[in-house]
Amino acid sequence: MKEETRRAIAFIAAARISDQSGAVYSYGRHGQMSGNKDGVYDHETGAHVSGSGDTLYHYGNNAHINLTISDNDFSGYDYDSSDHFRGDISGGAVNIYDYGEGRYFRYYV
């Protein structure tokens, strides 16, 4: 899965689960995001990601993302990369396991 897709998922999941939004930090990297639980604008890539319910659309990748929230956990599918993902939120950290990459990624919102 592309980094910008994971960033958007982290932002929207955090907004939906814990009402957090703003910037996304990952391993010393800062990505400015604007938006809320229904959509985000990634200032680094200039792409919008929006939707409602479980269905999002990433306008930069021209592909859908399925995002299902359950308590502090989430899971879904990225149609751009054809990869599943799952994650959780703990405090300000958003942990995403990307099945395509076969590893975890941590973001701070």
N, CA, C and O of each residue as an XYZ file, in Angstrom:
436
protein
N       0.852     -1.169      0.000
C       0.000      0.000      0.000
C       0.900      1.234      0.000
O       1.969      1.227      0.610
N       0.477      2.267     -0.668
C       1.255      3.500     -0.736
C       1.225      4.249      0.599
O       0.248      4.185      1.345
N       2.320      4.960      0.876
C       2.433      5.730      2.109
C       1.289      6.732      2.247
O       0.729      6.878      3.334
N       0.935      7.417      1.175
C      -0.133      8.422      1.260
C      -1.488      7.787      1.574
O      -2.346      8.426      2.182
N      -1.680      6.549      1.166
C      -2.920      5.847      1.499
C      -2.953      5.516      2.987
O      -3.969      5.722      3.650
N      -1.840      5.001      3.512
C      -1.778      4.703      4.949
C      -1.970      5.959      5.777
O      -2.670      5.926      6.789
N      -1.353      7.089      5.361
C      -1.517      8.359      6.094
C      -2.986      8.761      6.158
O      -3.479      9.154      7.216
N      -3.675      8.664      5.046
C      -5.091      9.040      4.996
C      -5.929      8.112      5.878
O      -6.826      8.570      6.586
N      -5.639      6.820      5.834
C      -6.358      5.864      6.674
C      -6.125      6.190      8.142
O      -7.067      6.187      8.934
N      -4.876      6.472      8.512
C      -4.555      6.816      9.903
C      -5.327      8.049     10.350
O      -5.890      8.068     11.445
N      -5.355      9.075      9.513
C      -6.041     10.324      9.842
C      -7.540     10.088     10.028
O      -8.112     10.496     11.039
N      -8.174      9.434      9.060
C      -9.627      9.249      9.110
C     -10.014      8.291     10.242
O     -11.015      8.519     10.922
N      -9.240      7.230     10.454
C      -9.530      6.311     11.557
C      -9.437      7.040     12.891
O     -10.294      6.857     13.755
N      -8.408      7.862     13.069
C      -8.263      8.627     14.318
C      -9.423      9.599     14.500
O      -9.927      9.765     15.611
N      -9.844     10.239     13.420
C     -10.958     11.184     13.503
C     -12.264     10.466     13.854
O     -13.079     10.987     14.615
N     -12.455      9.285     13.302
C     -13.698      8.553     13.563
C     -13.716      7.890     14.936
O     -14.763      7.827     15.580
N     -12.575      7.399     15.385
C     -12.533      6.673     16.651
C     -12.388      7.611     17.844
O     -13.098      7.468     18.840
N     -11.471      8.569     17.745
C     -11.177      9.386     18.931
C     -11.303     10.887     18.704
O     -10.867     11.680     19.539
N     -11.895     11.281     17.582
C     -12.124     12.693     17.284
C     -10.834     13.503     17.191
O     -10.853     14.712     17.423
N      -9.710     12.860     16.855
C      -8.440     13.552     16.686
C      -8.239     13.874     15.216
O      -8.594     13.072     14.352
N      -7.679     15.026     14.926
C      -7.351     15.377     13.550
C      -6.284     16.460     13.572
O      -6.069     17.113     14.593
N      -5.632     16.643     12.460
C      -4.564     17.639     12.348
C      -3.454     17.116     11.481
O      -3.669     16.769     10.320
N      -2.272     17.059     12.039
C      -1.116     16.572     11.299
C      -0.914     15.085     11.582
O      -1.398     14.560     12.585
N      -0.203     14.426     10.695
C       0.144     13.028     10.865
C       1.663     12.939     10.909
O       2.348     13.458     10.028
N       2.187     12.276     11.943
C       3.626     12.108     12.107
C       3.978     10.637     11.961
O       3.263      9.763     12.451
N       5.084     10.376     11.285
C       5.548      9.010     11.126
C       7.063      8.998     11.035
O       7.631      9.529     10.081
N       7.728      8.395     12.022
C       9.183      8.230     12.016
C       9.922      9.497     11.600
O      10.725      9.484     10.667
N       9.639     10.593     12.308
C      10.310     11.855     12.041
C       9.775     12.608     10.841
O      10.285     13.675     10.501
N       8.767     12.073     10.205
C       8.176     12.714      9.029
C       6.838     13.332      9.420
O       6.036     12.707     10.115
N       6.607     14.541      8.976
C       5.395     15.277      9.312
C       4.573     15.472      8.045
O       5.081     15.986      7.048
N       3.328     15.072      8.076
C       2.442     15.262      6.924
C       1.240     16.081      7.330
O       0.460     15.662      8.185
N       1.081     17.235      6.732
C      -0.046     18.098      7.074
C      -1.310     17.611      6.385
O      -1.348     17.436      5.167
N      -2.340     17.398      7.187
C      -3.626     16.942      6.688
C      -4.699     17.897      7.196
O      -4.604     18.419      8.306
N      -5.717     18.117      6.377
C      -6.875     18.919      6.783
C      -8.107     18.065      6.574
O      -8.197     17.323      5.597
N      -9.054     18.168      7.489
C     -10.289     17.444      7.274
C     -10.923     16.963      8.544
O     -10.684     17.486      9.632
N     -11.756     15.932      8.370
C     -12.500     15.374      9.489
C     -12.765     13.898      9.220
O     -12.110     13.289      8.374
N     -13.725     13.325      9.942
C     -13.997     11.895      9.827
C     -14.549     11.465      8.466
O     -14.518     10.279      8.135
N     -15.050     12.408      7.683
C     -15.621     12.072      6.378
C     -14.695     12.368      5.205
O     -14.996     12.006      4.067
N     -13.575     13.023      5.476
C     -12.669     13.312      4.374
C     -11.448     14.068      4.820
O     -11.438     14.720      5.865
N     -10.421     13.969      4.009
C      -9.149     14.584      4.335
C      -8.503     15.118      3.061
O      -8.714     14.594      1.967
N      -7.718     16.164      3.231
C      -6.895     16.678      2.147
C      -5.447     16.522      2.579
O      -5.047     17.046      3.618
N      -4.665     15.808      1.792
C      -3.254     15.577      2.057
C      -2.472     16.685      1.358
O      -2.390     16.709      0.130
N      -1.897     17.603      2.137
C      -1.195     18.750      1.567
C       0.090     18.353      0.853
O       0.539     19.059     -0.050
N       0.686     17.232      1.246
C       1.927     16.783      0.610
C       1.685     16.300     -0.819
O       2.464     16.605     -1.721
N       0.611     15.551     -1.019
C       0.333     14.995     -2.351
C      -0.717     15.793     -3.120
O      -0.868     15.616     -4.328
N      -1.443     16.671     -2.425
C      -2.499     17.438     -3.075
C      -3.721     16.604     -3.396
O      -4.466     16.925     -4.321
N      -3.940     15.523     -2.635
C      -5.041     14.605     -2.927
C      -6.109     14.647     -1.845
O      -5.814     14.795     -0.659
N      -7.343     14.514     -2.276
C      -8.489     14.385     -1.373
C      -8.810     12.904     -1.195
O      -8.654     12.104     -2.117
N      -9.261     12.558      0.007
C      -9.813     11.239      0.294
C     -11.100     11.504      1.047
O     -11.086     12.143      2.099
N     -12.214     11.019      0.519
C     -13.482     11.303      1.189
C     -14.453     10.156      1.001
O     -14.269      9.282      0.153
N     -15.497     10.188      1.823
C     -16.538      9.188      1.734
C     -17.327      9.130      3.025
O     -17.077      9.885      3.965
N     -18.270      8.231      3.051
C     -19.080      8.052      4.250
C     -19.265      6.566      4.485
O     -19.081      5.746      3.585
N     -19.633      6.238      5.711
C     -19.776      4.823      6.037
C     -18.442      4.116      5.887
O     -17.404      4.649      6.279
N     -18.468      2.936      5.330
C     -17.261      2.129      5.167
C     -16.505      2.405      3.864
O     -15.423      1.856      3.657
N     -17.050      3.236      2.993
C     -16.457      3.435      1.672
C     -15.833      4.815      1.529
O     -16.492      5.838      1.716
N     -14.552      4.819      1.195
C     -13.811      6.052      0.926
C     -13.313      6.013     -0.518
O     -13.226      4.948     -1.128
N     -12.992      7.180     -1.047
C     -12.392      7.243     -2.383
C     -11.155      8.125     -2.313
O     -11.228      9.271     -1.867
N     -10.013      7.588     -2.757
C      -8.747      8.324     -2.786
C      -8.595      8.912     -4.184
O      -8.317      8.194     -5.144
N      -8.783     10.231     -4.288
C      -8.759     10.888     -5.589
C      -7.353     10.961     -6.182
O      -7.216     11.087     -7.399
N      -6.317     10.885     -5.369
C      -4.950     10.856     -5.882
C      -4.611      9.534     -6.536
O      -3.884      9.496     -7.529
N      -5.134      8.442     -5.983
C      -4.885      7.100     -6.519
C      -6.005      6.625     -7.438
O      -5.874      5.592     -8.094
N      -7.104      7.372     -7.488
C      -8.288      6.987     -8.266
C      -8.771      5.586     -7.882
O      -9.024      4.741     -8.740
N      -8.891      5.366     -6.570
C      -9.295      4.042     -6.109
C     -10.075      4.134     -4.798
O      -9.899      5.066     -4.014
N     -10.931      3.154     -4.584
C     -11.714      3.064     -3.350
C     -10.888      2.440     -2.226
O      -9.922      1.713     -2.458
N     -11.302      2.751     -1.016
C     -10.751      2.149      0.194
C     -11.931      1.752      1.060
O     -12.834      2.554      1.294
N     -11.926      0.528      1.529
C     -12.942      0.088      2.475
C     -12.349      0.234      3.866
O     -11.250     -0.258      4.124
N     -13.067      0.910      4.777
C     -12.591      1.136      6.138
C     -13.714      0.838      7.120
O     -14.709      1.561      7.168
N     -13.557     -0.224      7.903
C     -14.554     -0.631      8.886
C     -13.999     -0.371     10.280
O     -12.901     -0.814     10.616
N     -14.773      0.358     11.090
C     -14.369      0.712     12.449
C     -15.156     -0.136     13.448
O     -16.362     -0.333     13.296
N     -14.458     -0.635     14.472
C     -15.100     -1.371     15.552
C     -14.378     -1.016     16.847
O     -13.259     -1.470     17.082
N     -15.016     -0.206     17.685
C     -14.404      0.297     18.919
C     -13.105      1.040     18.593
O     -13.138      2.029     17.860
N     -11.966      0.587     19.120
C     -10.675      1.235     18.841
C      -9.903      0.535     17.726
O      -8.743      0.860     17.474
N     -10.541     -0.422     17.062
C      -9.900     -1.183     15.994
C     -10.520     -0.825     14.654
O     -11.646     -0.333     14.583
N      -9.770     -1.078     13.604
C     -10.286     -0.873     12.251
C      -9.636     -1.877     11.310
O      -8.581     -2.437     11.610
N     -10.272     -2.094     10.182
C      -9.739     -2.984      9.161
C     -10.289     -2.533      7.825
O     -11.214     -1.723      7.762
N      -9.717     -3.062      6.759
C     -10.218     -2.683      5.458
C      -9.405     -3.222      4.311
O      -8.582     -4.124      4.459
N      -9.669     -2.630      3.152
C      -9.071     -3.086      1.899
C      -8.794     -1.878      1.019
O      -9.656     -1.018      0.836
N      -7.587     -1.823      0.477
C      -7.193     -0.763     -0.443
C      -7.260     -1.308     -1.867
O      -6.482     -2.189     -2.233
N      -8.183     -0.790     -2.665
C      -8.376     -1.284     -4.019
C      -7.247     -0.859     -4.965
O      -7.074     -1.470     -6.020
N      -6.483      0.166     -4.612
C      -5.360      0.587     -5.448
C      -4.257     -0.469     -5.425
O      -3.738     -0.849     -6.475
N      -3.903     -0.937     -4.243
C      -2.816     -1.911     -4.112
C      -3.321     -3.351     -4.017
O      -2.528     -4.291     -4.064
N      -4.635     -3.524     -3.885
C      -5.250     -4.841     -3.666
C      -4.751     -5.482     -2.379
O      -4.533     -6.692     -2.321
N      -4.573     -4.657     -1.344
C      -4.059     -5.141     -0.065
C      -5.058     -4.902      1.065
O      -5.752     -3.886      1.102
N      -5.109     -5.857      1.974
C      -5.875     -5.708      3.206
C      -5.010     -5.005      4.235
O      -3.783     -4.996      4.132
N      -5.667     -4.412      5.235
C      -4.968     -3.796      6.352
C      -5.840     -3.921      7.591
O      -7.047     -4.148      7.503
N      -5.209     -3.770      8.738
C      -5.944     -3.714      9.999
C      -5.158     -2.806     10.924
O      -3.974     -2.552     10.703
N      -5.820     -2.322     11.956
C      -5.117     -1.441     12.864
C      -5.895     -1.152     14.119
O      -7.004     -1.642     14.329
N      -5.267     -0.327     14.959
C      -5.902      0.091     16.196
C      -5.356      1.454     16.591
O      -4.342      1.924     16.075
N      -6.070      2.068     17.526
C      -5.649      3.358     18.054
C      -5.437      3.197     19.552
O      -6.291      2.673     20.268
N      -4.290      3.656     20.002
C      -3.944      3.608     21.413
C      -3.352      4.956     21.781
O      -2.240      5.283     21.368
N      -4.100      5.750     22.566
C      -3.658      7.111     22.848
C      -3.645      7.909     21.558
O      -4.640      7.931     20.834
N      -2.546      8.555     21.265
C      -2.422      9.314     20.019
C      -1.783      8.535     18.898
O      -1.544      9.082     17.821
N      -1.495      7.232     19.137
C      -0.834      6.414     18.120
C      -1.844      5.608     17.314
O      -2.773      5.016     17.861
N      -1.638      5.602     16.007
C      -2.438      4.783     15.098
C      -1.500      3.724     14.527
O      -0.530      4.052     13.843
N      -1.789      2.462     14.808
C      -0.974      1.350     14.332
C      -1.695      0.680     13.178
O      -2.860      0.302     13.303
N      -1.006      0.531     12.055
C      -1.593     -0.109     10.877
C      -0.718     -1.279     10.466
O       0.488     -1.128     10.269
N      -1.340     -2.457     10.337
C      -0.642     -3.596      9.757
C      -1.055     -3.667      8.299
O      -2.227     -3.864      7.980
N      -0.075     -3.505      7.418
C      -0.284     -3.531      5.973
C       0.077     -4.936      5.495
O       1.251     -5.307      5.484
N      -0.932     -5.719      5.100
C      -0.680     -7.089      4.665
C       0.171     -7.143      3.400
O       0.917     -8.104      3.210
N       0.081     -6.152      2.544
C       0.896     -6.121      1.333
C       2.371     -5.956      1.640
O       3.216     -6.582      1.001
N       2.685     -5.110      2.622
C       4.070     -4.885      3.042
C       4.513     -5.942      4.055
O       5.707     -6.191      4.223
N       3.539     -6.560      4.725
C       3.848     -7.574      5.715
C       4.459     -7.015      6.989
O       5.268     -7.677      7.638
N       4.067     -5.780      7.350
C       4.615     -5.187      8.569
C       3.711     -4.074      9.089
O       2.775     -3.627      8.425
N       4.041     -3.644     10.322
C       3.310     -2.570     10.988
C       3.896     -1.207     10.652
O       5.089     -1.065     10.386
N       3.020     -0.214     10.675
C       3.409      1.192     10.536
C       2.724      1.941     11.674
O       1.576      1.649     12.009
N       3.420      2.900     12.263
C       2.849      3.677     13.367
C       2.807      5.147     12.969
O       3.775      5.708     12.456
N       1.652      5.745     13.224
C       1.434      7.168     12.951
C       0.941      7.825     14.216
O       0.319      7.181     15.061
N       1.218      9.101     14.347
C       0.723      9.905     15.463
C      -0.112     11.036     14.893
O       0.337     11.761     14.005
N      -1.311     11.184     15.396
C      -2.226     12.208     14.887
C      -2.423     13.245     15.969
O      -3.158     14.212     15.770
